[in-house]
Amino acid sequence: MTSVTVDQMREVDRLMVEEMGISLLQMMENAGRAMAEQARRMLGGDVGGRRIEVLAGPGGNGGGGLAAARRLSIWGAQVFVVLGQTRDAIHGVPAQQLAALDRMHVQIHGPQQIGANDGLASDLILDALIGYSLRGAPREPMATLIRQANASGTPVLALDIPSGLDADTGQPSDPTIRAAATVTLALPKVGLLGPPAREWTGDLYLADISVPATVYRRLGLTVGTIFRREDLVPLIIAGHAVNGRGFSVT
């Protein structure tokens, strides 16, 4: 299983948009669908009536979380969103995702309303605060959201990488989301596969966001048809690498 550094993944994203004509919205929709599907699996295959909290940052990772929130709401979940920044910090495609939730009348709380849902137990928390572009420890108000999620006792599903974890080294910041499961996108980030990350990622899955092999070849990477059987592939379950699908993770 090929893994990528943050710089390589940033170049993959650039090539997808600028040379392949595959938009950020398309990739975000794929990420959100994968996250919603894994959430459904974690809740026994039916999200109807289940309470799901979505923590969404202002960037592309947050936009993927908002796309997941929309799908889960459509599937019958009781979804509420807590933004990691004020609305005026959210622009571009993530703002489109947020506008769609507004039109659906999904509950959306700003960071100034942190604690508004205290006492209302959730069945699952979705972490889409910070992606692979993390530089330094998470800042407020996202740091408080991370600490609250960890202290809640509710299982957390992280998108791409648990917020606060360094995608290259696998080392945690203070604070870092402690996830029950992580859905990482396209290819696993180098830091996710090392022993330091296991405590934070939980079960690790890889999701297809439709990156063509030609993009990987531009970076000198050889990537097989990972998703030929399924588009959400388990990589590490209960701390052990999965190697029954024609590849292995070490």
Secondary structure, DSSP 8 states (H G I E B T S, - for coil): ---B-HHHHHHHHHHHHHTS---HHHHHHHHHHHHHHHHHHHTTT--TT-EEEEEE-SSHHHHHHHHHHHHHHHTT-EEEEEESS-GGG--HHHHHHHHHHHHTT-EEE-GGGTTTTTT---SEEEEES--TT--SS--TTHHHHHHHHHHS---EEEESS-TTB-TTT--B-SS----SEEEEESS-BGGGGSHHHHHHH-EEEEE-----HHHHHHTT-----TTSS-SEEEEEETTEE--SSS----
